[in-house]
Amino acid sequence: MPGRFAARRREAAHRWEVQRGVVLVPSGLPVPIAGTDQAHDFHAHPEHHYLSGMASPGAVLAYDPREGWTLFAHVATEEERVWSGDSRPLEQQAAETGIERVLPTGRLSAWLEARRGEPVAVIGNHDLLQRPEGYGIERWAALEPDADEALAERLSAAVSEMRRTKDRGELALMRRAAAASRAGHMAGLRLARAGMTERALQVEIEAGFFRAGSARTAYGSIVGSGPNGAVLHFAPTSRELIGGELVLVDAGAEVDGYASDVTRTYPVDARFAGLHRDLYQLVLEVQESAIAGVSPGVEYRDLHMKASHQLADGLVQLGIMRGNPADLVERDAHALFFPHGLGHMLGLATHDAGGCLAGRTPSDRFGLKYLRADLPLAPGYVVTIEPGIYFIPALLTSPERRSIYADAVTWERVDALLALGGIRIEDDVHVTETGAEVLTSEIPKSLDAIEALRAEGLGR
């Protein structure tokens, strides 16, 4: 394990080509919760975690091209030991990271003083610049650091490029995260029922994650029933699930910092019915087609565009949109129902680094501005594939949108469907040498499999 992190640091130093000055990669500081003696759940900055192998608060990984790497680690005070517990011994952190010099953060200020006047690039968590005292630096300005923001941007971009390709250790953790996610989603598929609140369903799903080995969720769980399913990042509420509606669950477990990101949509009743079934089948076919298209060298943007065309074609066939599908996509009319991108990179962050190839700029087109991945796929990448169809009042009742797309939508039908919500299906996909490995393939999504689980859970 330490050798893996040492290899990353060697590669980073090679790519950086820093000849003079220092690089600081802070992990981040706890964010206090007002009115308590506690802090929000700590999550180390991914760049620090990736390069050091550690995820402890108040730490700084430092690089000097003349002497290599030093980890400055927070050492708990007596008061902290009483209230929050002890910090990990420095010797243990050295053994786990493969970094020979692991020092208390109290020595960081003197280390920087000895390098006064040299360029300093800060990547990782920039709270070092706002709260230096948290890292043992009483007066940051007094050190007269020569902050090089352009250099920091270049170094951070190099780390992002490295993080795109997952090694065997990272993939093993992501498979564990996927397995924990399966446990939670299976609980949701079996336990959801009319009268249960969105919050209660969230609790059951997350308990499944934790029982299966996850220490935290990868992001705030999204549980939206009925019309709430049309809010892309909906936080679960006390709203009760109602028979005849759908519930959209986007929730993922995290293992040792590595995320899983999974969405399943299913009926509150035992079976999909009517238009729900047709729309679900359409989204599933589009998702499976996109996954089948994953292969080294394939442009992720092309997968998104193909999915957009398929969704537009299906919505025309269902009488919700009108016109030629290719023309509808060219006009971005499909984005009224599919406003987000097909997916994103996944790893130490849910929306992981390196999603946009250097030199490419995000589009401001309605149908493309939320596309979070624009690059050719390569072995070792992990991406999500998550098409969806939504009936979002903010878009579909907009006078401006209705004017622009007056001839592209069967508006009288849409008006009757504004309370339907949304359907999204999402899996985590590892790009292999020959195609794709779906890390979350064990989480059921076919109509038959979901209906069998729903019937089992409801005792029917």
C-alpha positions, 0 to 999 in steps of 0.5 A, spaced: 500 500 500 505 505 501 508 503 495 502 505 491 502 512 494 510 513 493 509 511 486 504 517 485 508 522 488 514 520 484 509 521 478 507 527 480 513 530 481 516 528 474 510 531 471 510 537 475 518 539 473 518 544 479 525 546 479 525 551 485 520 553 491 515 548 494 508 545 493 503 545 499 497 540 499 493 541 505 488 536 507 483 541 510 480 543 516 474 541 520 468 546 519 465 547 526 457 547 527 455 553 530 452 552 537 455 545 538 462 543 540 462 539 534 464 539 526 461 537 520 463 530 517 470 531 515 472 529 508 479 530 506 481 534 499 482 529 494 488 531 492 491 530 499 488 524 499 490 521 493 498 523 494 499 522 501 494 516 502 491 519 508 485 523 510 486 526 516 484 533 518 489 539 519 495 535 515 499 538 509 503 534 504 509 538 502 514 538 496 521 541 496 524 538 489 531 538 493 529 534 499 522 530 496 516 530 500 514 531 507 508 530 511 506 535 516 500 532 521 496 534 526 498 532 533 492 532 538 492 537 544 490 534 551 484 538 550 482 534 543 484 528 546 479 529 552 473 531 547 475 527 540 480 522 541 488 522 540 491 523 533 494 517 529 502 516 531 507 520 526 510 513 526 504 509 524 502 515 518 510 514 516 509 507 515 502 507 512 504 513 507 511 511 505 513 518 507 520 518 511 519 525 514 512 525 518 513 531 522 508 535 527 504 541 523 507 545 529 514 545 525 511 547 518 512 555 519 519 554 521 520 549 515 516 555 510 521 560 514 527 556 511 524 557 504 522 565 505 522 568 498 521 562 494 515 560 490 509 557 493 504 553 490 498 551 494 493 546 491 489 541 495 484 545 500 485 552 500 483 554 507 490 554 508 490 561 506 484 563 510 485 559 516 493 558 517 493 558 524 489 551 523 495 548 520 500 551 526 502 558 522 500 564 526 501 569 521 501 567 514 503 574 511 509 574 515 512 569 512 512 573 505 510 567 501 511 568 493 504 565 491 504 562 484 497 561 482 498 560 475 503 554 477 498 551 482 493 551 477 498 547 472 500 542 478 493 541 480 491 540 473 497 534 472 494 531 479 487 531 476 490 527 469 493 522 474 487 521 477 483 519 471 486 512 471 484 508 477 489 503 479 488 496 482 487 498 489 482 504 487 478 499 483 478 494 489 475 500 493 470 502 488 468 495 487 467 494 495 463 501 495 458 498 489 457 492 493 455 496 499 451 500 495 447 494 492 445 492 500 442 499 501 438 499 494 436 492 495 433 494 502 430 500 498 427 496 493 424 491 498 422 496 503 419 502 500 411 502 500 405 507 500 405 511 507 413 511 508 416 517 508 422 519 503 426 520 510 424 513 512 426 510 506 433 514 506 434 511 513 433 504 511 437 505 504 443 508 508 443 503 514 444 498 508 450 501 506 453 502 513 451 494 515 455 492 508 462 496 510 461 503 508 463 508 513 459 514 510 455 516 504 459 518 498 454 524 497 447 527 500 442 521 498 437 523 493 430 520 495 424 524 491 417 521 490 412 523 485 413 530 483 419 531 487 423 526 483 423 531 478 428 535 482 435 533 480 438 533 487 432 533 491 433 532 499 428 527 502 423 530 506 417 528 510 413 527 504 409 520 504 410 515 498 403 515 495 401 509 491 401 510 483 407 514 484 414 513 482 420 514 487 427 516 485 433 514 489 440 516 487 444 514 493 451 511 493 456 508 499 463 510 500 469 506 502 476 509 504 474 515 500 472 512 494 465 513 491 459 509 488 454 513 485 447 509 483 440 511 481 434 507 481 427 509 480 421 504 482 414 504 483 411 505 490 406 499 488 408 492 486 408 494 478 410 499 473 403 502 470 401 505 463 406 511 461 411 510 467 412 503 464 413 506 457 418 511 460 422 507 464 423 502 458 425 508 454 430 510 459 433 503 461 434 502 453 438 508 452 442 507 458 444 500 456 445 502 449 450 507 452 454 502 456 454 498 450 458 504 447 463 504 452 470 503 450 477 505 449 477 511 445 470 513 445 468 520 446 464 521 452 460 527 449 458 522 443 455 517 448 451 523 451 449 526 444 447 519 442 443 518 448 440 525 447 437 522 440 435 516 443 431 519 448 428 524 443 426 519 438 422 515 444 419 521 446 416 523 439 414 515 439 410 516 446 407 523 443 410 527 448 415 531 443 413 532 436 418 533 430 424 530 427 429 527 433 435 529 430 432 536 429 430 536 436 436 535 439 440 540 434 435 545 437 436 542 444 429 541 445 430 534 448 433 538 454 427 540 457 426 533 459 433 531 459 437 537 462 443 534 465 449 530 462 450 523 461 454 522 467 461 524 470 468 521 472 468 517 479 473 516 484 475 520 490 470 525 489 463 523 486 464 528 480 471 526 480 477 530 477 479 530 470 472 530 466 474 535 461 480 534 456 485 540 456 484 545 451 476 543 451 471 548 454 464 547 457 459 549 452 453 554 454 448 550 449 442 548 453 443 541 452 450 541 453 452 546 459 451 540 464 455 535 461 461 534 466 465 529 462 468 531 455 474 527 453 476 520 450 475 514 454 481 510 456 482 504 460 482 505 468 477 510 467 470 510 471 464 514 469 457 514 471 452 513 465 445 516 468 440 518 462 433 520 465 427 523 463 424 529 467 417 533 468 420 539 471 415 545 472 421 550 472 422 548 465 416 546 462 412 552 465 417 557 463 413 562 458 420 563 454 421 556 453 414 554 451 415 560 446 422 557 443 419 550 443 412 551 441 412 546 435 417 541 439 412 539 444 405 536 445 404 541 451 397 539 452 399 532 454 405 535 458 401 539 462 397 533 464 404 530 466 407 535 470 406 531 477 409 525 474 416 527 477 422 523 474 426 517 472 433 516 472 437 510 472 445 510 473 451 505 474 458 506 475 462 503 469 469 501 469 472 502 462 477 496 460 481 494 455 476 491 451 469 495 453 466 496 460 465 493 466 459 495 470 461 495 477 454 496 480 451 491 475 448 487 481 443 492 483 437 490 479 434 495 474 430 491 469 423 491 469 422 484 471 427 484 476 424 490 480 417 488 479 419 481 483 423 485 488 417 490 489 412 484 489 416 480 494 417 486 499 409 488 499 408 481 500 404 480 493 
